[in-house]
Every structure is written in structure tokens, then in C-alpha cells.
């Protein structure tokens, strides 16, 4: 079992640790998809609350499988007799600890998508449990308990999708992907899977939300359901009442690890093209714009004078990447990509990552209150590890500024409005805070711990280089910028800050009333 933790709430990937299966219910025509429209038409319940899901389940269930992996895990073991005359009697002549291996198993779910045996599941179902583990074998277990050794055809960790292949001496029952884009909140769904190793378990519910974000990267857009989903359901199908797979059950949010009615599925519109690429033995390559972004919060919107809290704010533009070549600048707000609005439910990363490399993308952005349109030719998205290493870390170690510099102190306007005191940047201070002597700006000398600036992570020794995208070189410049923002009835100002040799970052600070 793998568990993700976020803000005190565990997001549990749905693996199980025991092996037990139940026989499937009823056969399905092997040469026709189990969810073929001609077959389903007479089986699907009428609109409204169905009296029973039995006929639909009987048709679909033969194509849903259990997946078992056997793993070999390396573990270090301590020698209790190290340093004694008995050292070496237990296979470790060097003293101290040794390395042994043990066997581990995991269980999940999957579904067959072709008569010749291609199977879709989650990547984490067939991935090693940790870096000391290797997968020895993958077994696909049919509802009638028939077992097949499976080959891993392809996997994609970013989307958490994997494709397997099994060989049978007969055509297999299979199901097809549907149109998750047509799913509506309140629609009935059926989930079939292998919770806790029980096998062949069917639960029902509704679509609770669409485009649900859980903080899981570029493919952070899930279908949410209240159907009972537990460990072991991961990789199983979510069906609509037409028998189409509209999602791949993926994770739950739960304080206890058990089902509390908040489950997530990868939408078919995301999964289907990835599955087709993996079936061909190809790796997934994603589009990349080359910007570091942050959500357009209420404070940011106020500081920019924007009426609508839509779009995403460009913190940094990566040199040589598509955004820089297209003329996108730090401080821009990207509001549309290919005519699609950038929103909290449909993020810039999601929109761009789902486009092929080399795509010419029209982008609409706001700069200094004006709408600008540019075109960018997308590059290749780096790995998640590479992206993480370049991200802004607000908890990183800070440079401390000396206590003996106090000339050029800011006036009362800045202290009252931002809860900050600043000093002009001198060559001596530049050396202490680790910035070039040619750098311009003012340096934070004190921070009111109760201010919004303190809550946003502003600390002593930070360099402020611009206010509302206008460069500043002195404490007086900062005071004047604050006064202009107040006279324009803005509730916040946009500061560009720098910490040592790090790249500049934009932070919106709410103005205080004194």
C-alpha cells in the first residue's frame, strides 16, 4: 500500500495486501466489446434512478481483472553478535549488518481493452513499492480465476497509467473508453475492482465533481465520485450507464485510509491517448511552455488591478524555452491557451502538458492591464524531478543581513502599509546578502510579524527590486509606489523580491490600514 500525505490528510493509493478472488458473473461475447452499444442498449437502466445495475454489471464484469505483483525487496539486517567472538557465524564475516531479500506482494485492479489481451491499470499498481524493490512478476487474474502471466508494455508515472499484455488461447472480453468530457456532476457511475483483495466487487455512486485538483502535477484533473472505493480498487474502471469507461479509479482522500466517499478517477479523455501511445511501445512526451507560475490569488488580482480572479501569474520565464521565444515576460498573467480559459480547474500546466511537442499555441495574456496575444511553439516538458529541482522553495535557508547598516531607512508609508522597514542597497549590504554589487533595489531590514508580508514569507535580508512592475532603487521609490497604489484604491501591491543568488519572485502583499 502506498499512501500520499498532504496537509494532514492522507491520499491513499488504492493497493491491497492480500490475495483473494471471486468468480465473475456470466460470460461476454469475445468478438464484440462487452460494452458495445448494440449490446448495452437493451441492458442499460432507464433514465433516472435505476431499479438495478445487475444486467449492466453482468455484461461488464468479465472484462475487469485483478492484478497481482510479486516483488523482491532488499533489506539491511543487523548482526546482533557483531564485535563478539560469534561474529561471522551468521553469514556476515565483516561484522555489523548485512543485506537480505524478502518477497512482497501487492494487489490492484485493471480492465481489458482488446480481445488480444491488452490490459490497462495504474502505474503504481505494477511499480516497485520502494527504491529497494524490483518487480519479479505480474499476474492478471480473470473473474473465473484463470491466471495469466503479464508483460509490462509501457508505463507513465506522471499520469499514473500502465499497459500490460497477456496471451490467451482465445479472444478475451474487453471494454472501450467513453467520453469523460460529457460527464456531468450527478451522473450515475459504476466502479468495479478488487478492494482489499476481495475481487469482483461492484459499487455505485455519482460523479461528485469534474476537473478536481489534488495537487498531483500536470495531470491534476480528476473525476471525483462518492462510490465506495478502497485500497485495491486502483486501476479499475469507472463506467457510465452506457457501459463506457469514463475513468480509471486512482486514489482516495481519507483521514483513516478507508473510504469516506471521496474517490478520484483519471478521466478517459486524459487516459485514452496515453494508453494508445503506451500500446505502441512509445514513451509519453509532453508539451512545455517554460514558465514558473503561481495561481492568481485575490491579493495578486488586487495588486494588478484585475477584476476577475482568472488566469495564472508568470513568476519566471526559462531561458531559451518556448515562452521566452514567444515574448512572454515575468509578471504577465496568462488567461487563455488555444482559446481555453486558464482557471483553477483547468490549469496552464494541464492545458499545455496535454498538447504535443512542437504545437503552435495561441496564448492570450494580460500585461500592465493590456491584453496581448502571442504564439508559442511548445518544447519538451522536463521530468518531474527536473521541474521540482527548479521550483521556488519558501522554506530554504535565508541570508542574514548585518545589524550595522541603517542608512537610507524607509519612511512611515511603507512601514504602515506593508509592515516593512527597508534600507537602500549599498555595496556592503550586497555582499552580505549575496547579490551582485550592480543590483538595484532596497533591502528589508525589519518585518512586522503580524503583517501580511510576514505571512507571505518576507524576511529580513530580502531584496525588493520592483513594485507593481516598476523598478525601485531607493526607500523613497518604494514609499512613492505605495502612495500611488493607495490613491488608485488598490488593496495590494505586487513586489518583486530576490533572496541571495536565487531568481526573482513576485509576491502580492495586502496593504494594511493604519
C-alpha positions in Angstrom: 0.0 0.0 0.0 1.2 3.4 -0.9 -0.1 6.5 1.0 0.3 10.1 0.0 0.1 12.7 2.7 -1.0 16.4 2.2 -1.8 18.9 4.9 -2.6 16.2 7.4 -5.0 14.3 5.2 -3.8 11.1 3.6 -4.4 10.5 -0.1 -4.2 6.7 -0.3 -3.3 5.0 -3.5 -5.7 2.0 -3.7 -3.5 -1.0 -3.3 -4.3 -4.1 -1.2 -2.1 -6.5 0.6 -3.9 -9.8 0.5 -4.9 -12.1 -2.4 -8.4 -13.5 -2.8 -10.7 -13.6 -5.8 -14.3 -14.4 -6.5 -15.6 -15.9 -9.7 -17.0 -13.4 -12.3 -20.7 -13.4 -13.2 -21.6 -14.5 -16.6 -19.7 -14.7 -19.9 -19.5 -12.0 -22.5 -19.1 -12.2 -26.3 -15.4 -12.4 -27.0 -15.5 -11.0 -30.6 -17.6 -7.9 -29.6 -16.7 -5.4 -26.9 -18.6 -6.2 -23.7 -19.8 -2.5 -23.8 -20.7 -2.4 -27.5 -23.6 0.0 -27.9 -25.8 -2.6 -29.6 -25.5 -4.9 -26.6 -25.7 -2.2 -24.0 -28.8 -0.5 -25.5 -31.1 -3.3 -24.1 -29.3 -3.7 -20.8 -28.8 -0.1 -19.5 -31.3 1.1 -16.9 -33.8 3.7 -18.0 -33.1 7.3 -17.2 -33.4 8.3 -13.6 -32.8 6.1 -10.6 -32.3 2.6 -11.9 -34.1 -0.3 -10.3 -31.0 -2.5 -10.7 -27.5 -2.5 -12.1 -27.4 -6.3 -12.3 -27.7 -6.7 -16.1 -25.2 -4.0 -16.8 -22.7 -5.4 -14.3 -23.1 -8.9 -15.6 -22.1 -7.7 -19.1 -19.1 -5.6 -18.0 -17.6 -7.6 -15.1 -15.9 -10.3 -17.2 -13.5 -7.6 -18.7 -12.4 -6.4 -15.2 -9.4 -8.2 -13.8 -7.4 -8.4 -10.6 -3.6 -7.7 -10.9 -1.1 -9.2 -8.5 2.7 -8.4 -8.4 5.5 -10.3 -6.7 8.3 -8.1 -5.6 11.8 -8.8 -4.3 12.8 -6.2 -1.6 16.4 -5.7 -0.4 16.6 -5.1 3.4 19.5 -4.5 5.6 19.8 -6.7 8.7 21.8 -6.1 11.8 24.1 -8.7 13.2 23.3 -9.0 16.9 26.7 -10.7 17.5 28.9 -8.0 15.8 32.0 -7.3 17.9 31.8 -10.6 19.8 33.6 -14.0 19.3 30.4 -15.2 17.5 30.7 -12.5 14.8 30.7 -14.2 11.4 28.8 -17.3 12.4 25.6 -16.0 10.7 26.9 -15.2 7.2 28.5 -11.8 7.9 32.2 -12.1 8.5 32.7 -8.3 8.3 30.6 -7.5 11.4 27.8 -5.1 11.5 24.8 -5.5 9.3 24.2 -7.5 6.1 21.7 -7.4 3.2 18.9 -9.9 2.6 16.0 -10.0 0.3 12.3 -10.7 1.1 9.3 -11.3 -1.1 6.4 -8.8 -1.1 3.1 -8.8 -2.9 0.6 -6.1 -4.0 -2.9 -6.2 -5.5 -4.8 -3.9 -7.6 -7.3 -3.8 -10.4 -7.4 -3.4 -14.2 -9.5 -3.9 -17.3 -9.0 -5.5 -20.7 -9.3 -3.1 -23.7 -8.9 -5.5 -26.6 -9.7 -9.2 -27.5 -6.0 -9.9 -27.9 -5.2 -9.1 -24.2 -4.1 -5.5 -23.6 -4.9 -4.5 -20.0 -4.9 -1.0 -18.5 -4.2 -0.3 -14.9 -2.4 2.3 -12.7 1.3 2.6 -12.8 1.6 2.4 -9.1 -0.1 -1.0 -9.1 2.7 -2.5 -11.1 5.6 -0.3 -9.9 8.1 -1.3 -7.1 6.9 -0.4 -3.7 10.2 1.5 -3.0 13.7 2.0 -4.5 15.0 -1.2 -2.9 12.4 -3.3 -4.6 12.2 -4.9 -8.0 9.2 -6.5 -9.7 9.6 -10.2 -10.2 6.3 -11.0 -11.9 2.9 -9.5 -12.7 -0.2 -11.8 -12.8 -3.6 -10.9 -14.3 -6.4 -12.9 -12.6 -9.7 -13.2 -14.5 -13.1 -13.3 -12.8 -13.2 -17.1 -13.4 -9.9 -17.4 -11.5 -7.9 -18.1 -14.7 -4.4 -16.6 -14.2 -2.1 -15.2 -16.9 1.5 -14.0 -16.7 1.5 -10.4 -17.9 4.1 -8.4 -19.8 4.6 -4.7 -18.9 4.2 -3.0 -22.3 4.6 0.6 -21.1 4.2 2.9 -18.1 3.9 6.6 -17.5 4.5 7.7 -13.9 3.3 11.3 -14.5 -0.2 10.2 -15.4 -0.1 7.0 -13.3 -1.1 4.8 -16.2 0.4 1.4 -17.3 -0.4 -1.0 -20.1 0.0 -4.8 -19.8 -0.3 -7.6 -22.3 -1.5 -11.2 -21.6 -1.6 -14.1 -24.0 -4.6 -16.3 -24.0 -5.7 -19.1 -26.4 -9.0 -17.5 -27.0 -10.4 -14.0 -27.6 -10.9 -12.2 -24.3 -13.9 -10.0 -23.2 -13.0 -6.3 -23.4 -14.4 -2.8 -22.8 -13.9 0.5 -24.5 -13.2 4.1 -23.4 -16.0 6.5 -23.4 -16.3 10.3 -23.4 -15.5 11.6 -20.0 -15.8 15.2 -21.3 -19.6 14.7 -21.4 -19.7 13.5 -17.8 -21.8 15.8 -15.6 -21.9 16.2 -11.8 -24.8 14.0 -10.6 -24.4 11.3 -13.3 -24.6 7.7 -12.1 -21.4 5.6 -12.3 -20.4 2.0 -11.6 -16.9 1.1 -10.2 -15.7 -2.5 -10.4 -12.5 -3.6 -8.8 -10.5 -5.6 -6.2 -10.8 -3.8 -2.8 -8.8 -5.3 -0.1 -8.1 -8.4 -2.3 -11.8 -9.4 -2.3 -12.1 -9.4 -6.1 -15.1 -8.8 -8.3 -16.6 -6.0 -6.1 -19.1 -3.6 -7.6 -20.0 -0.3 -6.1 -22.2 2.6 -7.4 -22.4 6.3 -6.9 -22.5 9.5 -8.8 -19.9 11.9 -10.3 -19.3 14.3 -7.4 -17.1 16.7 -9.3 -15.2 17.1 -12.5 -11.7 18.7 -13.1 -11.0 18.1 -9.4 -7.4 19.1 -8.4 -5.5 17.2 -5.8 -2.0 18.7 -6.2 -0.5 15.8 -8.2 1.2 17.7 -11.1 0.4 18.3 -14.7 -2.3 15.7 -14.9 -4.1 17.1 -11.8 -7.6 16.9 -13.1 -9.8 14.1 -11.8 -13.3 12.9 -11.8 -14.5 12.7 -8.2 -17.0 10.2 -7.0 -18.8 9.1 -3.9 -18.9 5.5 -5.0 -17.2 3.3 -2.4 -13.6 2.9 -3.5 -10.9 1.4 -1.3 -7.3 0.0 -1.4 -7.2 -2.4 -4.3 -9.7 -0.6 -6.5 -6.8 1.3 -8.0 -6.5 0.7 -11.7 -10.1 -0.5 -12.1 -12.7 1.1 -14.4 -15.3 3.7 -13.7 -18.3 3.1 -16.0 -21.1 5.3 -17.1 -24.6 3.8 -17.5 -23.9 3.3 -21.2 -21.2 0.8 -20.2 -18.3 3.1 -21.3 -15.1 3.5 -19.3 -15.1 7.2 -18.4 -12.3 6.9 -15.7 -9.6 4.8 -14.1 -10.0 4.7 -10.4 -6.8 6.1 -8.9 -6.9 7.4 -5.3 -8.9 8.4 -2.3 -8.8 11.1 0.3 -9.3 9.8 3.8 -8.2 10.6 7.3 -8.1 6.9 8.1 -7.1 5.3 4.8 -10.6 3.8 4.4 -13.4 5.0 2.2 -15.2 8.2 3.2 -16.9 8.9 -0.1 -14.1 10.9 -1.8 -12.6 8.9 -4.6 -10.8 10.0 -7.7 -10.5 8.6 -11.3 -8.3 9.6 -14.2 -10.7 10.9 -16.9 -10.9 8.8 -20.1 -10.1 11.9 -22.2 -6.7 12.0 -20.5 -6.1 8.3 -20.3 -7.1 7.1 -23.7 -4.4 8.8 -25.8 -1.8 7.9 -23.3 -2.9 4.3 -23.4 -2.7 4.3 -27.2 0.9 5.7 -27.1 2.0 3.1 -24.5 0.5 0.3 -26.5 2.8 1.2 -29.3 5.8 0.9 -27.0 6.4 4.7 -27.1 7.2 7.0 -24.3 5.0 9.9 -23.4 6.4 13.3 -24.3 4.5 16.4 -23.2 4.4 20.0 -24.3 6.3 22.6 -22.3 6.0 26.3 -22.3 8.9 27.1 -20.0 7.4 29.2 -17.2 7.2 29.1 -13.5 3.7 30.1 -12.5 1.5 30.7 -9.4 -2.2 31.0 -9.0 -3.8 34.4 -9.5 -4.9 34.8 -5.9 -7.2 37.6 -4.7 -4.1 39.6 -3.5 -2.4 39.2 -6.8 -5.5 40.2 -8.7 -5.9 43.3 -6.5 -2.2 44.3 -6.9 -2.6 44.0 -10.7 -5.9 45.8 -10.8 -7.7 42.9 -12.4 -11.4 42.4 -11.8 -11.6 38.7 -12.4 -9.6 36.1 -10.4 -8.8 34.1 -13.5 -5.5 33.1 -15.2 -2.1 32.2 -13.8 0.7 34.6 -12.9 4.2 34.1 -14.6 6.9 34.2 -11.9 9.8 33.2 -14.2 10.5 32.6 -17.8 13.0 29.8 -18.5 15.8 31.0 -20.9 15.6 29.5 -24.4 12.2 27.9 -23.9 9.0 28.5 -25.8 7.7 31.2 -23.6 10.8 33.4 -23.9 10.9 32.9 -27.7 7.2 34.0 -27.8 7.9 37.2 -25.8 6.2 36.1 -22.5 7.6 38.0 -19.6 7.7 37.6 -15.8 4.7 39.4 -14.3 2.4 38.5 -17.2 -1.0 36.8 -16.5 -1.8 34.0 -18.9 -5.6 33.8 -19.3 -6.1 31.6 -22.4 -4.4 28.8 -24.2 -5.8 27.8 -27.6 -9.0 29.7 -26.7 -9.5 27.7 -23.5 -9.6 29.7 -20.3 -6.9 29.1 -17.7 -8.8 28.5 -14.4 -8.2 26.8 -11.1 -10.0 23.8 -12.6 -8.1 23.9 -15.9 -4.6 25.0 -15.1 -1.9 26.2 -17.5 0.2 23.1 -16.8 -2.7 20.8 -17.6 -3.6 22.5 -20.8 0.0 22.6 -22.1 1.1 19.2 -21.0 -1.8 17.6 -23.0 -0.6 19.2 -26.2 2.1 17.6 -28.5 5.6 18.9 -28.7 6.0 21.4 -31.5 2.4 22.6 -31.4 2.0 26.2 -32.3 -0.2 27.5 -29.4 -2.0 30.9 -29.4 -1.8 32.4 -25.9 -3.7 35.3 -24.5 -2.1 37.2 -21.6 -2.5 40.5 -19.7 0.5 42.8 -19.2 0.2 46.1 -17.4 -3.6 46.0 -17.8 -3.5 45.4 -21.6 -4.5 42.2 -23.4 -1.7 40.8 -25.6 -1.8 37.8 -27.9 1.3 35.7 -28.7 2.1 32.4 -30.3 4.4 29.8 -28.8 5.8 26.6 -30.3 5.9 24.1 -27.4 9.1 22.4 -26.4 9.5 19.1 -24.5 8.5 19.0 -20.8 11.3 18.1 -18.5 10.9 15.2 -16.0 9.0 15.9 -12.8 12.3 15.5 -10.9 14.0 18.2 -13.0 11.0 20.5 -12.6 11.0 20.0 -8.8 14.6 21.0 -8.5 13.9 24.3 -10.2 10.9 25.3 -8.1 10.8 28.1 -5.6 11.3 26.9 -2.0 9.9 29.4 0.5 11.4 27.4 3.4 15.0 27.4 2.1 17.8 28.8 4.2 18.0 32.6 4.3 20.9 35.0 4.1 21.2 37.2 7.2 21.9 40.8 6.8 24.4 42.6 9.2 23.0 44.6 12.0 25.1 47.8 11.5 23.5 49.1 8.3 20.8 51.6 8.9 21.3 54.5 6.4 18.5 55.1 3.9 15.8 53.8 6.1 12.2 53.8 4.6 9.7 56.3 5.6 6.5 55.8 7.5 4.2 55.0 4.5 6.0 51.7 3.8 6.1 50.7 7.4 2.4 51.4 7.9 1.1 49.9 4.6 3.3 46.8 4.3 4.7 46.2 7.9 8.2 46.5 6.5 11.2 48.7 7.0 13.8 48.8 4.2 17.2 50.3 3.6 18.9 51.3 0.4 21.2 48.7 -1.1 24.8 49.5 -0.6 27.9 47.5 -1.8 28.5 46.3 1.7 24.9 45.1 2.1 25.0 43.5 -1.4 28.0 41.4 -0.3 26.2 40.3 2.9 23.0 39.2 1.2 24.8 37.6 -1.7 23.7 39.7 -4.7 25.9 41.4 -7.3 27.1 44.9 -6.5 25.4 46.1 -9.7 22.0 45.0 -8.4 19.4 47.7 -7.8 16.7 47.7 -5.1 16.0 48.1 -1.4 16.7 45.6 1.4 14.2 44.5 4.1 15.6 45.4 7.5 12.6 44.6 9.7 9.3 42.8 9.3 6.2 43.1 11.4 5.4 39.5 12.4 1.7 40.3 12.3 1.8 41.7 8.7 0.7 40.1 5.5 4.3 40.4 4.3 5.4 38.1 7.2 2.7 35.6 6.4 3.8 35.6 2.8 7.4 34.7 3.8 9.1 38.1 3.5 12.1 38.1 5.8 15.0 40.4 6.8 17.6 40.5 4.1 15.2 40.1 1.2 15.8 42.4 -1.7 12.8 44.3 -3.3 13.6 45.2 -6.9 10.2 46.5 -8.2 6.7 47.5 -7.1 3.8 46.9 -9.4 6.4 46.0 -12.1 8.1 49.4 -11.8 11.8 49.2 -10.8 12.8 50.9 -7.5 16.3 52.0 -6.4 15.6 53.6 -3.0 13.4 53.6 0.0 11.8 56.8 -1.3 10.8 55.0 -4.5 9.1 52.3 -2.5 7.2 54.9 -0.5 6.0 56.7 -3.6 4.9 53.5 -5.2 2.8 52.7 -2.1 1.2 56.1 -2.1 0.3 55.7 -5.8 -1.3 52.3 -5.1 -3.4 53.7 -2.3 -4.5 56.6 -4.4 -5.7 54.1 -7.1 -7.7 52.2 -4.4 -5.7 49.0 -4.8 -5.9 46.6 -2.0 -2.5 45.1 -2.6 0.9 45.8 -4.3 3.0 43.4 -6.3 6.6 43.2 -5.1 9.4 41.5 -7.0 11.8 40.1 -4.4 15.1 38.3 -4.5 16.9 36.2 -2.0 20.6 35.9 -2.5 21.5 34.4 -5.8 18.1 33.0 -6.4 15.9 34.1 -9.3 13.5 36.9 -8.5 9.9 36.1 -7.5 6.7 38.1 -7.4 4.7 38.3 -4.2 1.4 40.2 -3.7 1.3 41.9 -0.3 -2.0 43.3 1.0 -1.9 46.9 2.1 -2.6 47.5 5.8 -4.9 50.2 7.2 -3.2 52.1 9.9 
